[in-house]
């Protein structure tokens, strides 16, 4: 069972680059100000108001650098904390919104939620290339329904030993011919977590899913 490493987000890299640029400008500002003070004429010293304005700018730049450093430290802490919490998901059974899954124990299972009874709903399953491998019908009841596919294709092929991912599409109407709202979910154990991007993901049945897709977590 693998757990992905904790990586830095793109926001962190951007913030670091911005801080480095600001620090470089700050150093240049100090050099110019020091040079100006050293080379000023005793008979014509720097205007007090002008000097005061430059000191204010100096203070502002210094505060910006410190603020950026504090924000970066906070982001790093939050990222590490979130990653540690995500690790707790590994090995747990979860249900999540998704129309794509892989075969487990010779079958592919989906939970199909319908807003109303939909007799004879049309089911289409496609492979990773978008090719249709199965077409059929199923009677949906209002609420959750389980649809299990044994891998037998419409045109005689057997996909049950495939390691690829398959996507289901279900469309149906109620007794009055009105289209019903249908959503699909998958259930499986969390195999890994991925925090390498700004949005964390969990791997379920070989698929990366955002945390926002989760609808249920159990031991």
C-alpha positions in Angstrom: 0.0 0.0 0.0 1.6 3.2 -1.1 1.2 6.7 0.3 2.4 9.5 -1.9 5.0 11.9 -0.5 4.2 15.3 0.7 5.0 17.7 -2.1 5.1 21.5 -2.3 2.2 23.2 -4.0 2.4 25.5 -6.9 1.3 28.3 -4.7 4.2 27.7 -2.4 6.6 28.0 -5.3 5.0 31.2 -6.6 5.1 32.7 -3.1 8.8 31.8 -2.7 9.7 33.3 -6.0 7.9 36.5 -5.2 9.6 36.7 -1.8 13.0 36.2 -3.4 12.3 39.0 -5.9 11.1 41.3 -3.2 14.2 40.5 -1.1 16.5 41.3 -4.1 14.8 44.6 -4.7 15.1 45.4 -1.0 18.8 44.7 -1.0 19.2 46.9 -4.1 17.2 49.7 -2.4 19.5 49.6 0.7 22.6 49.7 -1.5 21.3 52.7 -3.4 20.3 54.5 -0.3 23.6 53.9 1.4 25.5 55.0 -1.7 23.4 58.2 -1.8 24.2 59.0 1.8 27.9 58.4 1.4 28.2 60.5 -1.8 26.0 63.4 -0.8 27.6 66.8 -0.8 28.2 68.4 2.7 27.2 71.7 1.2 24.0 70.2 -0.2 22.8 67.4 2.1 19.8 65.2 1.2 16.5 66.9 1.7 15.0 65.8 5.0 11.6 65.2 3.6 13.0 63.1 0.7 15.1 61.1 3.2 12.1 60.5 5.4 10.1 59.2 2.4 12.8 56.8 1.5 13.0 55.5 5.1 9.2 54.9 5.0 9.7 53.0 1.7 12.5 51.0 3.4 10.2 50.1 6.3 7.3 49.1 3.9 9.6 46.8 1.9 10.9 45.3 5.1 7.4 44.6 6.4 6.4 43.1 3.1 9.3 40.6 3.2 8.5 39.7 6.8 4.8 39.2 5.9 5.6 37.0 3.0 7.9 34.9 5.1 5.2 34.5 7.8 2.6 33.6 5.2 4.9 31.0 3.6 5.6 29.5 7.0 1.8 29.3 7.7 1.2 27.7 4.3 3.9 25.1 4.9 2.4 24.2 8.3 -1.1 23.9 7.0 0.0 21.8 4.1 1.9 19.4 6.3 -1.0 19.2 8.8 -3.5 18.5 6.0 -1.3 15.8 4.5 -1.0 14.0 7.9 -4.8 14.1 8.3 -5.2 12.7 4.8 -3.0 9.7 5.6 -5.7 8.6 8.0 -8.0 7.9 5.0 -5.6 5.2 3.7 -7.2 1.7 4.1 -10.6 3.0 4.9 -13.7 2.3 2.8 -15.2 5.3 1.1 -18.0 6.2 -1.2 -17.5 9.0 -3.6 -19.2 10.7 -6.6 -17.7 9.2 -9.7 -18.8 7.6 -12.9 -15.6 5.7 -13.5 -14.2 2.6 -11.8 -12.1 -0.5 -12.4 -12.9 -4.2 -12.1 -12.7 -5.6 -8.6 -13.1 -9.4 -8.2 -14.3 -9.8 -11.7 -17.0 -7.1 -11.7 -17.4 -3.3 -11.8 -19.9 -1.8 -9.4 -21.6 1.6 -9.3 -24.3 3.0 -7.0 -26.8 4.8 -9.2 -29.0 7.3 -7.5 -32.3 8.3 -9.2 -34.6 11.1 -8.2 -37.6 9.0 -9.1 -38.5 5.6 -10.4 -37.2 5.2 -13.9 -38.1 1.9 -15.6 -36.0 0.8 -18.5 -33.2 3.4 -17.9 -30.5 3.3 -20.6 -27.0 2.2 -19.5 -23.9 2.9 -21.6 -20.4 1.8 -20.5 -17.3 3.1 -22.3 -13.6 2.3 -22.0 -10.7 4.6 -21.4 -10.7 5.6 -25.1 -14.4 6.4 -25.2 -15.3 3.3 -27.1 -18.7 1.8 -26.2 -18.3 -1.7 -24.7 -21.8 -2.2 -23.2 -25.3 -1.0 -23.7 -28.4 -2.1 -21.9 -31.3 -1.1 -19.7 -32.1 -1.3 -16.0 -35.1 -0.5 -13.9 -34.3 2.2 -11.3 -36.1 2.9 -8.1 -36.1 6.3 -6.5 -33.0 6.5 -4.3 -29.9 4.3 -4.5 -29.6 1.4 -6.9 -26.6 -0.9 -7.4 -25.5 -1.7 -10.9 -23.0 -4.5 -11.3 -21.4 -5.2 -14.7 -19.8 -8.6 -15.1 -17.6 -7.5 -18.0 -19.6 -9.1 -20.8 -19.7 -6.7 -23.7 -22.6 -6.0 -26.0 -20.7 -7.3 -28.9 -19.5 -10.6 -27.3 -16.2 -9.4 -25.8 -15.2 -10.3 -22.2 -13.7 -7.3 -20.3 -13.8 -8.8 -16.8 -10.0 -9.4 -16.6 -9.2 -5.9 -17.9 -7.1 -3.6 -15.8 -8.5 -0.5 -17.5 -11.1 2.0 -16.2 -14.7 2.1 -17.3 -17.2 4.9 -17.3 -20.9 4.5 -16.9 -23.7 6.8 -18.2 -27.3 6.3 -17.1 -30.3 8.1 -18.6 -33.9 7.5 -17.7 -37.4 9.0 -17.5 -40.3 8.5 -15.0 -43.7 7.0 -15.8 -44.7 10.3 -17.4 -41.8 10.5 -19.7 -40.0 13.2 -17.7 -36.2 13.0 -17.4 -35.1 12.1 -13.9 -31.9 13.3 -12.2 -29.3 10.5 -11.9 -25.9 10.5 -10.2 -23.4 7.8 -9.8 -21.0 6.8 -7.0 -18.3 4.2 -6.5 -17.2 2.5 -3.3 -13.7 1.2 -2.5 -10.7 1.4 -0.2 -8.4 4.4 -0.2 -5.1 3.1 -1.6 -3.1 6.3 -1.4 -3.2 10.1 -0.9 -1.7 12.7 -3.2 -0.8 16.2 -2.0 1.5 17.2 -4.8 -0.9 19.8 -6.2 -2.9 22.6 -4.6 -6.0 20.3 -4.2 -5.4 17.0 -2.4 -6.6 13.8 -3.9 -7.3 10.2 -2.7 -6.8 7.1 -4.9 -9.8 4.8 -4.9 -10.0 1.8 -7.2 -7.0 3.1 -9.0 -8.6 6.5 -9.7 -7.6 9.9 -8.2 -10.6 11.7 -6.6 -10.9 15.1 -4.9 -11.9 15.1 -1.3 -15.0 17.1 -2.3 -16.3 13.9 -4.1 -16.5 11.9 -0.8 -20.0 11.1 0.4 -19.2 8.5 3.1 -16.2 7.2 5.0 -16.1 4.0 7.1 -13.5 1.8 8.8 
